[in-house]
């Protein structure tokens, strides 16, 4: 009798844990609704969409929106930085298909895709410096494979590039026609230069094959699902992790370097407005927040919101760390009617409670 009750209790706990793992967090649900309300989902209903890096921070948000919009979604990820928990709510959905695969070794699928979103890449500096060749391959061989697939299916391709292609920029706000100031062999080059190569390859396909493409250069997106652990954490998520655990916040250099922090729903709205634009084939867009924040200001904001007892410690500035990030978004505003709406304080108040639940 005791054994029978124990087995039933354990099974009940399993069902509860299974339910919790397949239930979206309320902050993410609210965010998805906000995104859906600001994009034209008519062009997504019934469409076949492929997304690389679909279990990643941004990729998983895109998958959620696509499923909510009525698309048939194929997600490819090798979990080098993505997490299965990010897409756990979708795994049993009839319109969601998941493949574990490396993009550089990816074989063509038979499905004809209407849209392809190429978001696969390690993006954390610590991670891409530890895995430089993998980073270079996904943004070279991987991009080539995805371009060939898009050409074969006559798909529209949207590529997720980065503000890092500007390197240590000298023009602010930085426009899309700025060529950049990048160390081609520095410790950040596996990410910076491979993204620059991807852009060159995509533009070549646009010019030679008239492929329908767009490139978006993303600036420091944050929000729920941004990793905080180990080499995959970013400055913002690491600060939150440290503050919650009353650990010293580690600031590199003097903390006066600036970044453009964009809340995830604003970024995803920019992604879909670019994807669904019909008159801007071949265009490149900055998607970021034009309000600069110093890293030291960010640390103090997080300490204030979390009411943490942590102190701030300073470490040497890493090699080639850019001094400023400040995007010119006038092109995205004019052509896509896009601009960010959520300020940093508000975004942090969405992000910190979510991350706190994951940590504690």
Buried (B, 14 or more C-beta within 10 A) or exposed (E): EEEEEEEEEEEEEEEEEEEEEEEBBEBBEEBBEBBBEBBEBEBBEEBBBBBBBBBBBBBBBBBBBBBBBEBBBBBBBBEBBBBBEBBBBBEEEEBBBBBEBBBBEBEEBEEEBBBBBBBBBBBBBBBBBBBBEBBBBBBBBBBBBBBEBBBEBEBBBBBBBBBBBBBBBEBBBBBBEBEBEBBEEBBBBBBBBBBBBBBEBBBEBBEEEEBBBBBBBBBBBBBBBBBBEEBBBBBBBBBBBBBBEEBEBBBBBEBEBBBBBBBBBBBBBBBBBBBBBEEEEBBBBBBBBBEBBBBBBBBBBBBEBBEBEBEBEBEEBEEBBBEBBBBBBBBBEEBBEBBBEBEBEEBBEBBBBBBBEBEE
